[in-house]
Amino acid sequence: MEGRVKSQLWRYVTFLLLFSAILDTASAVTHYSIPEEMEEGSVVANLASDLGLDVKTLSSRQMRLDIRSSKKYLDVNKQTGELFILEKMDREYLCSVKTATTCFIKMEVILENPVRMFNIEIEIIDINDNAPKFWRDTIRLDISESTAAGERFSLSNAVDPDIGQNSIKTYYLSESEYFDIEIQTGRDGSKFADLILKKPLDREKQNSHNLILTAVDGGVPARSGTASIIVRVLDTNDNAPQFDKDSYTINLTENAPTGSLVVKLNATDRDEGSNSDIIYSYSLYTSEKTQQAFSLNPDSGEIRVKEMINYEDFRIYDMEIIATDKGANSLSGKCKVKILITDMNDNHPEISIKSFTSPVKEDIAVNSVIAVVSVSDKDSGENGQVDIHISDDLPFALKESSDNYYELLVSEPLDHEKVPEYDITITVTDRGNPPLSDNETITLELLDINDNVPQFPQTFYTIPVMENNAPGALLSSLTAIDPDLHENQYLVYFIIEKEIVNTSMSMLFSINPENGNLYALKTFDYEIEKEFLFHIEARDSGVPPLSSNVTVHIIIMDQNDNTPLIVSPWRAHGSVVEEKIPRSTDKGTLIAKVIAIDSDSVHNSRITYQFLHNTDATLFSLDQYNGEIRTMRMFSYRDSRHQQLVVIAKDNGEPALSATVTIKLSTVETALKTYADMTEVPLGYDIFSDINLYLVIGLGSVSFLLLITILVTIVLKCQKTKPSKAAPPCRNSVISERNSTIADSTLVSNDAYWYSLFLAETRKGKLVVRQPVPKGARYVVSSLPRSTGLTETSDSAASTLQYSK
């Protein structure tokens, strides 16, 4: 028991001694001073040397720093024992209290084995790293221009986070003749400035002042900050209104209109706001008569005529005008106005019509008197002298007959159709300044006489008429114009009779005698009648009557009213044609030729050919203009032996008319008979079918109409005064040339050749048929007269074609 107590007592004594040793070691403080903002890695001191520590044992004794700060700004190098900067230090951040003159960072250096603790105190020395700064960049002050010199105005002071010598030392103000500053020192040593007014301000000279206040600290080098001071000068009513001139002299003519402007007075006040608003008024020295004659606008200063001014009543008006501002202590200015009334030419000349004759005939003689006028003016002198005139554009003239009397004469021939009446304005003007005038207008009416021939707008009318027109159709309206009036203007229209082939024009055309509408009395056929030429006369109802005529050329226009007729290939039975061709036919060989005719005009009768159906589009081609069907290639073993072609023949009309033909082609291995194996033999009555008969009748009708057309054309040409030297080719001749060209082609199918012979013999009045003959190189043409039927057979050399094998 005793031994245990001794042991515990020993331990306690040992602890006290150790704790006492530690306290003695910690109670010693090592002090260092460094400037703020030192670069990272900078060495502050060598702790091992300063604290008497062995550098070699620093790592083993686990040397460390315990810094009393939110950040670890310093650290120790355990290899060298050096204390170095770990992060830049800002004194103003670490010691934000402005009154603190010193700033410390405290830390402990702790070592183990044995435990030792050293107190380190590092003083952060301030450097001049902050410039003075004002709380506001712009300081605004409102100072009245009535403020006395020496008045003081407080300004916002600048702040500088630095201390001591580096804090704000003084203030400077930019140069100004009106302001200065006075620097004050506060209880805490801070500096601030007051703005001092050196002399009174004048807003009218300068309404604002811009100053620069600069705060400078005491650091080396010194730093500064600036603020802008804007002083706005407040206005006081210290300026009286002033007129542009002290006195005005105005000349005003008598009888000036009420409300007319006499003069606009203008007074200005250099103050602003209500201090510059001005009211105009008459002074007590302005007479009541003047105020009754003229009005004064209190806001604009305009003086206007209030009542009629007469030179004979009052010649001079004097007035005094006062301009007063609206300031608290109003100020005023005044001016004098003198208005001189000038006499004016205020009496108008007068004009009086003494005699006037109206209406008169348009053929009245030149220099005839139609009116007598007189003029007068109540003024005297030049204001009473007058001049009289009328417009120079009128065919009249004024001639003075006696004092202030004038005659109105006709100076040029008159024409009722150009001008049916004249408004003649007679103007009289005095010689005053300004001159006055008066006028009187008289209306002269002209009576019409029948002196104008009716006139058509054109001398020659060409009227196109479409064939197949309805009887009674309106062709055109031929209207003449007669500028005369009444019965001299009423026109009657009629056709001047003219016979054409024992036919009177009145049987073909009719004209409405009242309005000139021209009508057709019959239906025209272009294939029979192509044009008509006659005259139409227009006659007025005057005494004596006058008339004129116009030439009318009626042109019958062709209509697409005839369907194309397919005449080749020959179709004895219906619209299907069957042909046989050798299978060895070469490429480009002419297989067939489709020929169609159209009895319409050249434009409508232009025929084009197209395939409606083609069994093999690669085998046959069709020329759209001449109707030739040719092979595009040679036949192959794959091609069908039977080919069917459907060809449509279309004319060029609107709408187009068409006809179709079906050609059935059969290919054979052997060649067809040559043309030498075929000839024409007379055809018996039993061979003539109904279709052939209808074809003969149709072609005979076309030939008859063609013959009639040729006869009519010859008669019309003979009636012309100068017949043409060379008659133009007729449409049938064109067709004939085309058919003759077609007949020259060498065909496998010989229908085209026979059609050309058919046309030639048909024009001779005969009917042609053909029949193949077994042998021979010539053809016999069988022609039958139309009048006797199938009774003749002729052997024509002209119809013989030599076929070369």
BELQUINOR-V999069 format. One record per backbone hydrogen bond with DSSP energy under -0.5 kcal/mol. CO is the residue of the C=O (numbers start at 1). NH is the residue of the N-H. Records with the same first field share a line. If there is no record, write none. Layout:
CO: NH + NH
This chain:
1: 5
2: 6
3: 7
4: 8
5: 9
6: 10
7: 11
8: 12
9: 13
10: 14
11: 15
12: 16
13: 17
14: 18
15: 19
16: 20
17: 21
18: 22
19: 23
20: 24
21: 25
22: 26
23: 27
25: 28
28: 119
29: 31
30: 121
32: 123
34: 125
35: 38
39: 42
42: 85
45: 47 + 83
46: 50
47: 51
48: 52 + 53
53: 55
54: 57
55: 58
57: 61
58: 63
59: 62
61: 112
64: 110
65: 67
66: 108
67: 69
71: 73
73: 86 + 87
75: 84
76: 78
77: 81
81: 47 + 48
82: 77 + 84
83: 44 + 45
84: 75
85: 41
89: 37 + 91
90: 93 + 94
91: 95
94: 96
97: 100
103: 124
105: 122
106: 68
107: 120
108: 66 + 110
109: 118
110: 64
111: 116
116: 111
118: 109
119: 30
120: 107
121: 32 + 123
122: 105
123: 34 + 125
125: 36
127: 129
133: 159
137: 228
138: 140
139: 230
141: 143 + 232
143: 234
144: 147
148: 151
151: 197
153: 195
157: 135
159: 133
163: 166
164: 167
165: 218
167: 218
170: 216
172: 214
178: 198 + 199
180: 196
182: 194
184: 192
186: 189
190: 186
192: 184
193: 155
194: 182
195: 153
196: 180 + 198
197: 150
202: 205 + 206
207: 233
209: 211 + 231
211: 229
212: 174
213: 227
214: 172
215: 225
216: 169 + 170
223: 217
225: 215
227: 213
228: 139 + 230
229: 211 + 231
230: 141 + 232
231: 209 + 233
232: 143 + 234
234: 145
236: 238
242: 268
246: 336
248: 338
250: 252 + 340
252: 342
253: 256
257: 260
260: 305
263: 265 + 303
266: 244
268: 242
272: 275
273: 276 + 277
274: 277 + 326
277: 326
279: 324
281: 322
283: 286
285: 287
287: 291
288: 292
289: 293
290: 294
293: 306 + 307
295: 304
296: 298
297: 301
298: 280
301: 265
302: 297 + 304
303: 262 + 263
304: 295
305: 259
309: 255
310: 313 + 314
315: 341
317: 339
318: 287
319: 337
320: 283
321: 335
322: 281 + 324
323: 333
324: 279
327: 330
328: 330
331: 325
333: 323
335: 321
336: 248
337: 319
338: 250 + 340
339: 317 + 341
340: 252
342: 254
344: 346
346: 348
350: 376
352: 354 + 374
355: 372
356: 358
360: 447
361: 364
362: 414
365: 368
368: 410
370: 357
371: 408
372: 354 + 355
373: 406
374: 352
376: 350
380: 383
381: 384 + 385
382: 385 + 431
385: 431
387: 429
389: 427
391: 394
394: 396
395: 411 + 412
397: 409
399: 407
402: 405
404: 375
405: 401 + 402
406: 373
407: 399 + 409
408: 370 + 371
409: 397 + 411
410: 367
415: 418 + 419
420: 446
422: 424 + 444
423: 425
424: 426 + 442
425: 427
426: 440
427: 389
428: 438
429: 387
436: 430
438: 428
440: 426
442: 424 + 444
443: 445
444: 422
445: 359 + 360
447: 362
449: 451
455: 481
459: 551
461: 463 + 553
462: 464
463: 555
465: 557
470: 473
473: 520
476: 478 + 518
477: 479
478: 480
479: 457
481: 455
485: 488
486: 489 + 490
487: 541
490: 541
492: 539
494: 537
495: 497
496: 535
498: 505
500: 503
503: 500
504: 507 + 508
505: 508 + 509
508: 521 + 522
510: 519
512: 516
513: 493
516: 478
517: 512
518: 475 + 476
519: 510
520: 472
524: 468
525: 528 + 529
530: 556
532: 554
534: 552
535: 496
536: 550
537: 494
538: 548
539: 492
546: 540
548: 538
550: 536
551: 461
552: 534 + 554
553: 463 + 555
554: 532 + 556
555: 465 + 557
557: 467
559: 561
564: 566
565: 567 + 597
568: 595
570: 572
573: 576
575: 662
577: 664
579: 666
581: 668
582: 585
583: 635
585: 635
586: 589
589: 591 + 631
590: 748
592: 629
595: 567 + 568
597: 565
601: 605
603: 606
604: 652 + 653
605: 607
608: 650
610: 612 + 648
613: 646
616: 619 + 620
619: 632 + 633
621: 630
622: 624
623: 627
624: 609
627: 594
628: 623 + 630
629: 591 + 592
630: 621
631: 588
636: 639
641: 643 + 667
643: 665
644: 615
645: 647 + 663
646: 612 + 613
647: 661
648: 610 + 650
649: 659
650: 608
657: 651
659: 649
661: 647 + 663
662: 577 + 664
663: 645 + 665
664: 579
665: 643
666: 581
668: 583
674: 677
675: 678
684: 687 + 688
685: 688
687: 689
689: 693
690: 694
691: 695
692: 696
693: 697
694: 698
695: 699
696: 700
697: 701
698: 702
699: 703
700: 704
701: 705
702: 706
703: 707
704: 708
705: 709
706: 710
707: 711
708: 712
709: 713
710: 714
711: 715
712: 716
713: 717
714: 718
715: 719
716: 720
717: 720
730: 734
731: 735
732: 736
733: 737
734: 738
735: 739
736: 740
737: 741
738: 742
739: 743
741: 744
742: 745
745: 747
748: 750
749: 752
750: 754
751: 755
752: 756
753: 757
754: 758
755: 759
756: 760
757: 761
758: 762
759: 763
760: 764
761: 764 + 766
762: 765
765: 786
767: 784
769: 782
777: 803
779: 781
780: 782
781: 783 + 794
782: 769
784: 767
785: 789
789: 791
794: 796
795: 797
797: 800
801: 803
802: 804
803: 805
